[in-house]
Amino acid sequence: MTGYEADIWFGLFAPAKTPQATIGALNSAVNKALADTEVQQKMRSQFYDPRPGAADEFAAFVKNEITKCGRTIREANIKAD
């Protein structure tokens, strides 16, 4: 489809109202794991691209993906059966 792109991505989510300290601890642990050379090699061998980052950056990315997908659904007039 012209002008359309799609990526597959995975992320870690927590329930709404999870304390910010908990989010920070989880984010720190995930980033530490993703910084490990062995983890990176294993992920890349399975065609994953590990991307550590801040929780608020991921939240902004997800919000953008929702907006982008919503626009595509409306423009294509996609309906659930």
Phi, psi and omega in degrees: 000127181295134176077013182236138175224151179217137176237154173256131180217160179232148178209167178256127181243154177232157179300153175304148178069016172295132181304141182301327178296323178292317177301314180299318179294316178297315180298319178297316180295319179294315179298322177297315179297317182289343177277347181289128183302319181296318179297314179301314180298317180297315180296315181294328178293341178254016176068029172259149179245097182296131182227088176293158179177184181278149181299320181291330175294318178294319178300318178294320177299313181298317179301318178295319178297319178298316178298313182298313181293321178299318179297317179298317179298315179294315182295326180272358181054045180282133181234144175278141177268000000 
